[in-house]
Amino acid sequence: MAVADNLRALAANQIDDAVAFAAQLVRTPSMPGEEGAVAALVRAEMERLGYDDVRVDDAGNMIGVLRGRGTGRSVLFNAHMDHVAPGDRAHWRADPFSGHLADGYLWGRATTDIKGSLACQIHLAPLLRAAGLVPSGDVYVTAVVMEEIGGLGAQHLVTHLRADSAVVGEPSACTLRRGHRGRTGLEVEITGRAGHASAPDQAINPHPVAAAFLVALRDLSLPVHPEFGPATLVPTVYRSDNDSVNVIPESVRIHLDWRTIPGEDAKTMVSTLQGLLDTALAPGSRGKVAVVGEDMTSYRGLHLAHPSIFRPYALAPDHWVVRTAERALGGAPAGFWRFATDGGHLYDAGIPPIGFGPGLEADCHIANERISVAQMQEALAGNAVLALALTDTEVG
């Protein structure tokens, strides 16, 4: 039996342990900057599973090391420990942090994005051991912090940990990804003049300006890439500087999420949006568009400030990482994620990342998030296969 087939058979015997650990992770909330409790669980699990080295860095990233035979390349597995908020719990059929099993799925916030995948990456170690296999090169399994708000963990990780390739475990339904669109966060501020709602003629209301701007934004033509598809631009958060219902506010702020494709740059984006805003302004009002600044502090106190710009990345179809992963796993050629991941930070640091993880993109960031146990089993075996193949071990 080929090595890959043997690993798939062994994964069927070990998946229950990986799912139980994933459920434990889901039952432990870990918003960005609050990952300490989950990091402790990850550390304990890596130590229980016999990793050769387990350590935490200054950002709070957990790093487990499987030493290879010293004859091949190294590979870094990447998943994050944080997640988005559960939102209105009334929309959930069960507690979003229940981590319960039903109908062949593990349910709860962060099951798909990304704790189910994290558990499958961590559990590749006992699967390889059960098969009697040692990778040719070293395997790093990393659980990083604060991916959801800018990637502080991954950006710090690459300052002290290098590898010849990476596997990013974001959901891909156990198919391969070789890149993704980027993301730029922008803020539009519109300022008028506050006033009493009973005397609108004495105020300059920023809301009509915002409405005109948003209508113009809806009709803005965005570029299309032959591989990534179209760029997208959506308003996500709208804030007023006043909560009183009988007051016309002084200003409003609109957050825009621009998912970028190669060739777009922040300076041009700001200029384009400023032009739309200037056209929408009413007499006496003013407005400004700017790139959002990310200001992050990890649970271990590491601070990082940078503009909210995450470039798209793509590995060429004939890149050795893409060819090796496709040959090892078979199936369809590697595609692209629509969303941004820590893979962009790895790519910028010179570590070529391939994407592979269980779960559906459509199940991310929604109520009643869930992940298929069958896909977790497939991912568990696939991670072990990739660990061997990307360190130059023939998997057949």
Stockholm file with secondary structure:
# STOCKHOLM 1.0

chainA/1-396         MAVADNLRALAANQIDDAVAFAAQLVRTPSMPGEEGAVAALVRAEMERLGYDDVRVDDAGNMIGVLRGRGTGRSVLFNAHMDHVAPGDRAHWRADPFSGHLADGYLWGRATTDIKGSLACQIHLAPLLRAAGLVPSGDVYVTAVVMEEIGGLGAQHLVTHLRADSAVVGEPSACTLRRGHRGRTGLEVEITGRAGHASAPDQAINPHPVAAAFLVALRDLSLPVHPEFGPATLVPTVYRSDNDSVNVIPESVRIHLDWRTIPGEDAKTMVSTLQGLLDTALAPGSRGKVAVVGEDMTSYRGLHLAHPSIFRPYALAPDHWVVRTAERALGGAPAGFWRFATDGGHLYDAGIPPIGFGPGLEADCHIANERISVAQMQEALAGNAVLALALTDTEVG
#=GR chainA/1-396 SS CCHHHHHHHHHHHHHHHHHHHHHHHHTSCCCTTCCHHHHHHHHHHHHHTTCSEEEECTTCCEEEEECCCSSSCCEEEEEESCCCCCCCGGGCSSCTTCCCEETTEEESTTIIIIIHHHHHHHTHHHHHHHTTCCCSSCEEEEEESCGGGTCHHHHHHTTTCCCSEEEECSCCTTCCEEEECEEEEEEEEEECBCEETTCGGGSBCHHHHHHHHHHHHHTCCCCEETTTEECEEEEEEEEESCCCTTEECSEEEEEEEEEECTTCCHHHHHHHHHHHHHHHCCTTCEEEEEECEEEEECTTCCEEEEESEECCEECCTTCHHHHHHHHHHCSSCCEEESSCCTHHHHHHTTCCEEECCSSCGGGTTSTTCEEEHHHHHHHHHHHHHHHHHTTTCCCC
#=GC SS_cons         CCHHHHHHHHHHHHHHHHHHHHHHHHTSCCCTTCCHHHHHHHHHHHHHTTCSEEEECTTCCEEEEECCCSSSCCEEEEEESCCCCCCCGGGCSSCTTCCCEETTEEESTTIIIIIHHHHHHHTHHHHHHHTTCCCSSCEEEEEESCGGGTCHHHHHHTTTCCCSEEEECSCCTTCCEEEECEEEEEEEEEECBCEETTCGGGSBCHHHHHHHHHHHHHTCCCCEETTTEECEEEEEEEEESCCCTTEECSEEEEEEEEEECTTCCHHHHHHHHHHHHHHHCCTTCEEEEEECEEEEECTTCCEEEEESEECCEECCTTCHHHHHHHHHHCSSCCEEESSCCTHHHHHHTTCCEEECCSSCGGGTTSTTCEEEHHHHHHHHHHHHHHHHHTTTCCCC
//
